[in-house]
Amino acid sequence: MKEKIKVFLTGMKKEQIVVYVLLLLLLIVIAFPVKKKDEKTSKNKEEVEQGNSSLKEHDATQAEAMEQELSGALSKVEGVGNVKVVITLESTNQKVVEKDRPTSENSEKTDGDGKNSVVSSGSSEESTVYEKNSDGGQTPYVVSESFPEVRGVLVIAEGGDNPAVKQQISEGVMALFRVDAHKIKVMKMK
């Protein structure tokens, strides 16, 4: 085998050998980073999917908690009876993360031959501030969190056919969630 390689190499010009060696090196360089990048990309995709599913679950549990609390309160109102509440939310929770914003400004004033010229430049960078978890991971530092607005409320109550009870339910929902009357529907339960 070694003899065949020696015969093959001795029959080639130096330029051809250099080209083949460079092609071999290029193939090796291309092969290694692609695998690592694919692994990182798949890890990032998994983390994003887990984050999205946990956000959806959190929003669903938040809406369910609001529904249970409203049901409990309305069931104690005279004339309402048993209640089933459905709440839809406008969007998900929004978290505002802390950003580090270092800025720098430079300005020069040049006098030459009776002419004044002002040169100014500025740069600004923005990077997210992270906090370390107990397991060593990093999460963005959340400054504030805004909860989603209520899109609509459906209340199904035993006393839903009584106009006075409907009015009380609507006023209670408007007071709790700051929604307009046209976003509240009160119906009679079977």
NORCORZI-V245258 format. One record per residue. N is the residue number from 1. SS is DSSP state (hx for helix, st for strand, lp for the rest). PSI is psi as a letter, one per 20 degrees, with the letter a starting at -180 (NA if undefined). D_CENTER is the distance of its C-alpha to the mean C-alpha in whole Angstrom. Layout:
[[N | SS | PSI | D_CENTER] [N | SS | PSI | D_CENTER]]
This chain:
[[1 | lp | g | 59] [2 | hx | h | 59] [3 | hx | h | 62] [4 | hx | h | 60] [5 | hx | g | 58] [6 | hx | g | 60] [7 | hx | g | 62] [8 | hx | g | 59] [9 | hx | h | 58] [10 | hx | h | 61] [11 | lp | i | 62] [12 | lp | q | 59] [13 | lp | q | 58] [14 | hx | h | 57] [15 | hx | h | 54] [16 | hx | g | 53] [17 | hx | g | 53] [18 | hx | g | 50] [19 | hx | g | 48] [20 | hx | h | 48] [21 | hx | g | 47] [22 | hx | g | 44] [23 | hx | g | 43] [24 | hx | g | 43] [25 | hx | g | 41] [26 | hx | g | 38] [27 | hx | h | 38] [28 | hx | g | 37] [29 | hx | h | 35] [30 | hx | h | 33] [31 | hx | h | 33] [32 | hx | g | 31] [33 | hx | h | 28] [34 | hx | g | 27] [35 | hx | g | 27] [36 | hx | h | 25] [37 | hx | g | 22] [38 | hx | h | 22] [39 | hx | g | 22] [40 | hx | g | 19] [41 | hx | g | 17] [42 | hx | h | 18] [43 | hx | g | 16] [44 | hx | g | 13] [45 | hx | g | 13] [46 | hx | g | 14] [47 | hx | g | 11] [48 | hx | g | 8] [49 | hx | g | 11] [50 | hx | h | 11] [51 | hx | g | 8] [52 | hx | g | 8] [53 | hx | h | 11] [54 | hx | h | 11] [55 | hx | g | 9] [56 | hx | g | 11] [57 | hx | g | 14] [58 | hx | g | 13] [59 | hx | h | 13] [60 | hx | g | 16] [61 | hx | h | 18] [62 | hx | g | 17] [63 | hx | g | 19] [64 | hx | g | 22] [65 | hx | g | 22] [66 | hx | g | 23] [67 | hx | g | 25] [68 | hx | g | 27] [69 | hx | g | 28] [70 | hx | g | 29] [71 | hx | g | 31] [72 | hx | g | 33] [73 | hx | g | 33] [74 | hx | h | 35] [75 | hx | i | 37] [76 | lp | i | 39] [77 | lp | p | 40] [78 | lp | p | 43] [79 | lp | i | 44] [80 | lp | g | 40] [81 | lp | b | 41] [82 | lp | q | 38] [83 | st | q | 35] [84 | st | p | 32] [85 | st | p | 29] [86 | st | p | 26] [87 | st | p | 23] [88 | st | p | 20] [89 | st | q | 17] [90 | lp | g | 16] [91 | lp | a | 12] [92 | lp | r | 10] [93 | lp | q | 10] [94 | st | p | 8] [95 | st | p | 8] [96 | st | o | 10] [97 | st | q | 11] [98 | lp | p | 14] [99 | st | p | 15] [100 | st | o | 19] [101 | lp | m | 21] [102 | lp | p | 24] [103 | st | q | 26] [104 | st | q | 30] [105 | st | p | 32] [106 | st | p | 36] [107 | st | q | 39] [108 | st | q | 42] [109 | st | o | 45] [110 | st | p | 48] [111 | st | p | 52] [112 | st | p | 54] [113 | lp | k | 57] [114 | lp | j | 56] [115 | st | p | 53] [116 | st | p | 50] [117 | st | p | 46] [118 | st | p | 43] [119 | st | p | 40] [120 | st | q | 37] [121 | st | q | 34] [122 | st | q | 30] [123 | st | q | 27] [124 | st | p | 24] [125 | lp | q | 21] [126 | lp | p | 18] [127 | st | q | 16] [128 | st | q | 14] [129 | lp | p | 16] [130 | st | q | 15] [131 | st | q | 17] [132 | st | p | 19] [133 | lp | r | 19] [134 | lp | h | 22] [135 | lp | j | 22] [136 | lp | i | 21] [137 | lp | r | 18] [138 | st | p | 15] [139 | st | q | 12] [140 | st | q | 11] [141 | lp | o | 14] [142 | st | p | 12] [143 | st | g | 15] [144 | st | r | 14] [145 | st | p | 12] [146 | st | p | 13] [147 | lp | q | 14] [148 | lp | q | 14] [149 | lp | q | 18] [150 | st | p | 20] [151 | st | g | 21] [152 | st | q | 24] [153 | st | p | 26] [154 | st | p | 29] [155 | st | o | 32] [156 | st | o | 34] [157 | st | q | 37] [158 | lp | h | 41] [159 | lp | k | 42] [160 | lp | i | 40] [161 | lp | i | 43] [162 | lp | p | 44] [163 | hx | h | 43] [164 | hx | h | 44] [165 | hx | g | 41] [166 | hx | g | 39] [167 | hx | g | 39] [168 | hx | g | 38] [169 | hx | g | 35] [170 | hx | g | 34] [171 | hx | h | 35] [172 | hx | g | 33] [173 | hx | g | 30] [174 | hx | h | 30] [175 | hx | h | 30] [176 | hx | g | 28] [177 | hx | j | 25] [178 | lp | l | 26] [179 | lp | q | 26] [180 | lp | q | 29] [181 | hx | h | 32] [182 | hx | i | 31] [183 | hx | j | 28] [184 | st | p | 30] [185 | st | p | 32] [186 | st | p | 35] [187 | st | r | 36] [188 | st | p | 39] [189 | lp | q | 39] [190 | lp | NA | 41]]
